[in-house]
Amino acid sequence: MRRVNSPLGNVEGLPARHVIGDLADESSLREAVRGQDMVFHVAALYVLWAPKSQTFFDTNVEGTRRILRAAADAGARRIVYTSTMGTVHGCRRGEVADETREFNLAATRDPYILSKRVAEEAALELARTGAPIVVVNPAGPIGPGDIKPTPTGDLVVRFVNGQLPGYTDGGFNFVDVRDVARGHLLAAEKGRVGERYILGGHNLSILELMQALARATGLRPPPLKVPNAVAFAMASLLELVAAVIRRPPLMTRANVRTLRYYLHVSSEKAARELGYRPVPLEPAIRDAVAWFHAHGKLKPRRMRRVLEHWNQAPQLPT
């Protein structure tokens, strides 16, 4: 299912029937799921910032309620709902969270995280009433095909283009986007109704991610560590500018609040119950860079240095 104006680059040529619809249009959702055996609800507003925070809740919460109810009413045998690792738990350095940890990120006031948490609760409530819903919680996806790009893909683009002034504290889990896709299929096949499965890859601090990007590209990581207080002040200013020019800022105050935590997670449950096995991250970084290069997202001067590094490497990007 797609909207009239959806970019089609990733789905052109697939042996699939396109249905036009919108998460705000309940009748289009009911038509889309009618007669379907399996439904994957992957759509969400996955951005760092929107002019109105309510947009996150309109799309991620109300849209989720509509599509999941429609799929359940249509008699779908299995419904997989894509949540996020941000609904799990924010850790201290050295900790790792799993599906049993209590949600503690409300203090970030991040509209994306909060809206996805409410949507996940709605999905699990529907599962308790009998809807055949399985929830997956992907980590930060990296890899080819990132059309928008997503916030994680944008980080790769900004790194290669030399647009990151520094790095901060905090950490996330990053995963090859193709592992996330495989995890969805495994959840549909083997997941237990009403359960959550973290689809993670590799727990890295922000500095460790910069170092991984440097190894994959041959470019230097940002040398400056930005204290959170300074980052918060910068984010405040950037949000004011964004509200005027109506373009997303490099970071928001909610992002900086989130960076007080380490979103480090374990995929052991998915490994045990689904057979989920994430691959190394560096090939995903290389493939993401190659895809962004092919689609004109990267500065030619910077990309020439990356290509020289790859030509000297023992294995070229796939």
C-alpha positions as CSV (number, residue, x, y, z in Angstrom):
1,M,0.0,0.0,0.0
2,R,1.3,3.5,-0.9
3,R,0.1,7.0,-1.2
4,V,-0.4,8.7,-4.5
5,N,2.8,10.7,-4.1
6,S,5.0,8.0,-2.6
7,P,8.5,7.6,-4.1
8,L,8.6,4.3,-6.0
9,G,12.3,3.8,-6.5
10,N,12.5,0.9,-4.0
11,V,9.4,-0.9,-5.3
12,E,9.6,-0.5,-9.1
13,G,9.8,-3.9,-10.8
14,L,8.6,-5.9,-7.8
15,P,6.0,-8.5,-8.6
16,A,3.5,-6.8,-6.3
17,R,0.1,-5.1,-6.7
18,H,0.0,-1.5,-5.6
19,V,-2.9,-0.3,-3.5
20,I,-3.4,3.5,-3.1
21,G,-4.2,4.5,0.5
22,D,-3.3,6.6,3.5
23,L,-3.1,5.9,7.2
24,A,-5.6,8.8,7.7
25,D,-8.2,7.2,5.4
26,E,-9.8,4.3,7.1
27,S,-11.8,3.2,4.1
28,S,-8.6,2.9,2.0
29,L,-7.0,0.8,4.8
30,R,-10.0,-1.6,4.9
31,E,-9.8,-2.0,1.1
32,A,-6.1,-2.6,1.2
33,V,-6.2,-5.4,3.8
34,R,-9.4,-7.1,2.5
35,G,-8.6,-10.8,1.8
36,Q,-5.0,-10.5,2.9
37,D,-3.5,-13.4,4.9
38,M,-0.6,-11.4,6.4
39,V,-0.1,-7.7,7.1
40,F,3.1,-5.8,7.8
41,H,2.5,-2.4,9.3
42,V,5.9,-0.7,8.6
43,A,4.8,2.9,7.9
44,A,5.5,5.6,10.4
45,L,6.7,9.2,10.6
46,Y,10.3,8.5,11.2
47,V,12.0,11.9,11.3
48,L,13.8,13.9,13.9
49,W,11.5,16.9,13.7
50,A,8.2,18.1,12.4
51,P,6.7,21.6,12.5
52,K,3.9,20.3,14.8
53,S,4.5,17.5,17.3
54,Q,0.9,16.4,17.0
55,T,1.7,15.1,13.5
56,F,3.7,12.3,15.1
57,F,0.7,11.1,17.1
58,D,-1.7,11.5,14.2
59,T,0.4,9.2,12.0
60,N,2.1,6.9,14.4
61,V,-0.7,6.3,16.9
62,E,-4.0,6.9,15.2
63,G,-2.8,5.6,11.9
64,T,-1.5,2.4,13.6
65,R,-4.9,1.9,15.4
66,R,-6.7,2.2,12.1
67,I,-4.6,-0.2,10.1
68,L,-4.3,-2.8,12.9
69,R,-8.0,-2.8,13.6
70,A,-8.7,-3.0,9.8
71,A,-6.3,-6.0,9.4
72,A,-7.8,-7.8,12.5
73,D,-11.4,-7.2,11.3
74,A,-10.4,-8.5,7.8
75,G,-9.3,-11.8,9.4
76,A,-5.6,-11.6,8.7
77,R,-3.8,-14.7,10.1
78,R,-0.7,-12.7,11.2
79,I,-0.1,-9.0,11.7
80,V,3.5,-7.7,12.3
81,Y,3.7,-4.2,13.7
82,T,7.0,-2.3,13.4
83,S,7.8,-0.4,16.6
84,T,11.3,0.8,17.6
85,M,14.0,0.1,20.1
86,G,13.3,3.5,21.5
87,T,10.2,2.1,23.2
88,V,12.3,-0.3,25.3
89,H,14.6,1.3,27.9
90,G,17.3,3.9,28.0
91,C,20.4,2.5,29.7
92,R,23.4,3.8,31.6
93,R,26.8,3.2,30.1
94,G,27.6,-0.5,30.3
95,E,24.0,-1.6,30.6
96,V,22.0,-3.5,27.9
97,A,18.2,-3.6,27.9
98,D,15.9,-6.4,26.7
99,E,12.1,-6.6,26.2
100,T,11.5,-7.0,30.0
101,R,12.9,-3.6,30.9
102,E,10.6,-0.8,31.9
103,F,10.1,2.2,29.5
104,N,11.9,5.2,31.0
105,L,12.3,7.6,28.0
106,A,9.3,9.8,28.6
107,A,11.6,12.4,30.1
108,T,13.2,12.9,26.6
109,R,9.9,14.5,25.4
110,D,10.8,13.1,22.0
111,P,7.6,13.1,20.0
112,Y,8.8,10.2,17.8
113,I,9.6,7.9,20.8
114,L,6.5,8.9,22.7
115,S,4.2,8.4,19.8
116,K,5.7,5.0,19.0
117,R,5.4,3.9,22.6
118,V,1.7,4.8,22.7
119,A,1.2,3.0,19.3
120,E,3.0,-0.1,20.6
121,E,0.8,-0.2,23.7
122,A,-2.3,0.1,21.4
123,A,-0.9,-2.8,19.3
124,L,-0.3,-5.0,22.4
125,E,-3.8,-4.2,23.8
126,L,-5.4,-5.3,20.5
127,A,-3.3,-8.5,20.7
128,R,-4.7,-9.1,24.2
129,T,-8.2,-8.9,22.8
130,G,-7.4,-11.6,20.2
131,A,-5.8,-9.8,17.2
132,P,-2.9,-11.9,15.9
133,I,-0.3,-9.1,16.3
134,V,3.4,-9.6,16.8
135,V,5.6,-6.5,17.6
136,V,9.2,-6.0,16.4
137,N,11.5,-3.4,17.7
138,P,14.2,-2.6,15.2
139,A,17.4,-0.8,16.1
140,G,18.8,2.1,14.0
141,P,18.9,0.7,10.4
142,I,21.8,1.3,8.1
143,G,22.1,0.2,4.5
144,P,21.1,0.8,0.9
145,G,17.7,2.0,-0.3
146,D,17.3,4.9,2.2
147,I,15.4,7.2,0.0
148,K,14.4,10.0,2.5
149,P,17.0,9.5,4.1
150,T,16.0,8.4,7.6
151,P,17.8,9.9,10.6
152,T,20.3,7.1,10.7
153,G,20.9,7.4,7.0
154,D,21.2,11.1,7.2
155,L,24.0,10.6,9.8
156,V,25.9,8.6,7.3
157,V,25.4,11.3,4.6
158,R,26.5,14.1,6.9
159,F,29.6,12.1,8.0
160,V,30.7,11.5,4.5
161,N,30.0,15.1,3.5
162,G,32.0,16.4,6.4
163,Q,28.9,18.1,8.0
164,L,29.2,16.8,11.5
165,P,30.9,19.4,13.8
166,G,31.5,16.9,16.5
167,Y,30.1,14.0,18.5
168,T,28.3,13.6,21.8
169,D,27.9,11.2,24.7
170,G,25.3,8.5,24.4
171,G,25.0,5.4,22.2
172,F,22.6,3.4,20.1
173,N,22.3,0.0,18.6
174,F,22.8,-0.1,14.8
175,V,21.8,-2.9,12.4
176,D,22.0,-3.8,8.7
177,V,18.5,-2.8,7.3
178,R,18.4,-6.2,5.5
179,D,18.7,-8.0,8.9
180,V,15.6,-5.9,10.0
181,A,13.8,-7.1,6.9
182,R,14.7,-10.7,7.6
183,G,13.6,-10.3,11.2
184,H,10.2,-9.1,10.1
185,L,9.8,-12.3,8.1
186,L,10.9,-14.5,10.9
187,A,8.5,-12.7,13.3
188,A,5.7,-13.4,10.9
189,E,6.6,-17.1,10.6
190,K,7.7,-17.9,14.2
191,G,6.8,-15.0,16.5
192,R,4.3,-15.4,19.3
193,V,1.2,-13.3,19.3
194,G,1.4,-10.4,21.8
195,E,5.1,-10.6,22.1
196,R,7.8,-8.0,21.3
197,Y,11.1,-8.9,19.6
198,I,14.1,-6.6,19.5
199,L,15.8,-6.7,16.0
200,G,19.2,-5.3,16.9
201,G,22.7,-5.5,15.7
202,H,25.6,-3.8,17.4
203,N,25.7,-1.6,20.5
204,L,28.0,1.4,19.9
205,S,28.7,4.7,21.6
206,I,28.4,7.7,19.3
207,L,32.2,7.8,19.2
208,E,32.4,4.2,18.3
209,L,29.9,4.8,15.4
210,M,32.1,7.6,14.1
211,Q,35.1,5.3,14.3
212,A,33.2,2.6,12.4
213,L,32.2,5.1,9.7
214,A,35.8,6.2,9.5
215,R,37.1,2.6,9.0
216,A,34.5,2.0,6.3
217,T,35.2,5.2,4.3
218,G,38.8,6.1,5.1
219,L,37.6,9.6,6.2
220,R,38.5,11.1,9.5
221,P,35.9,11.2,12.3
222,P,34.9,14.5,13.9
223,P,37.7,15.4,16.4
224,L,35.5,17.4,18.8
225,K,33.5,16.0,21.6
226,V,30.5,18.4,22.2
227,P,29.3,18.5,25.9
228,N,25.6,17.8,26.2
229,A,25.0,21.3,27.6
230,V,26.5,22.9,24.6
231,A,24.6,20.5,22.3
232,F,21.4,21.4,24.0
233,A,22.0,25.1,23.5
234,M,22.9,24.5,19.8
235,A,19.7,22.4,19.4
236,S,17.6,25.2,20.9
237,L,18.9,27.6,18.4
238,L,18.6,25.2,15.5
239,E,15.0,24.5,16.3
240,L,14.2,28.2,16.3
241,V,15.8,28.5,12.9
242,A,13.9,25.4,11.6
243,A,10.6,26.9,12.7
244,V,11.3,29.9,10.5
245,I,12.7,28.2,7.4
246,R,10.5,25.1,7.8
247,R,13.4,22.7,7.3
248,P,14.5,20.0,9.8
249,P,17.4,21.0,12.1
250,L,20.6,19.0,12.5
251,M,19.5,18.1,16.0
252,T,16.7,18.9,18.4
253,R,16.5,19.3,22.2
254,A,14.7,15.9,22.4
255,N,17.6,14.3,20.6
256,V,20.1,15.7,23.1
257,R,17.9,14.6,26.0
258,T,17.9,11.1,24.5
259,L,21.7,11.2,24.2
260,R,21.8,11.2,28.0
261,Y,21.0,7.5,27.7
262,Y,22.5,4.5,25.9
263,L,19.9,2.8,23.7
264,H,21.9,-0.4,24.0
265,V,19.7,-3.5,23.5
266,S,19.9,-7.3,23.3
267,S,18.4,-9.4,20.5
268,E,18.8,-12.6,22.5
269,K,15.0,-13.3,22.6
270,A,14.7,-12.9,18.8
271,A,17.7,-15.1,18.4
272,R,16.3,-17.8,20.7
273,E,12.7,-17.8,19.4
274,L,13.0,-16.6,15.8
275,G,16.5,-17.7,14.8
276,Y,17.5,-14.1,14.2
277,R,21.2,-13.6,13.5
278,P,22.5,-10.1,12.7
279,V,25.5,-9.7,10.4
280,P,28.5,-7.4,10.9
281,L,27.8,-3.6,10.5
282,E,30.6,-2.4,8.3
283,P,29.3,-4.0,5.0
284,A,26.0,-2.2,5.7
285,I,27.8,1.1,6.1
286,R,29.8,0.6,2.9
287,D,26.6,-0.4,1.0
288,A,24.8,2.6,2.3
289,V,27.6,4.9,1.2
290,A,27.7,3.3,-2.2
291,W,23.9,3.8,-2.6
292,F,23.9,7.4,-1.4
293,H,26.8,8.0,-3.9
294,A,24.8,6.4,-6.8
295,H,21.9,8.6,-5.9
296,G,23.8,11.9,-5.8
297,K,23.6,12.5,-2.0
298,L,27.4,12.8,-1.4
299,K,29.9,15.5,-2.3
300,P,32.1,14.4,-5.2
301,R,35.3,15.7,-3.6
302,R,34.7,13.7,-0.4
303,M,33.5,10.7,-2.3
304,R,36.7,10.5,-4.4
305,R,38.6,10.0,-1.1
306,V,36.2,7.2,-0.2
307,L,36.6,5.5,-3.6
308,E,40.4,5.7,-3.3
309,H,40.1,4.0,0.1
310,W,37.9,1.3,-1.3
311,N,40.2,0.7,-4.2
312,Q,43.0,0.1,-1.7
313,A,40.9,-2.2,0.4
314,P,40.9,-5.9,-0.1
315,Q,37.2,-6.1,-0.7
316,L,35.0,-3.6,-2.6
317,P,31.5,-2.7,-1.4
318,T,28.7,-4.9,-2.6
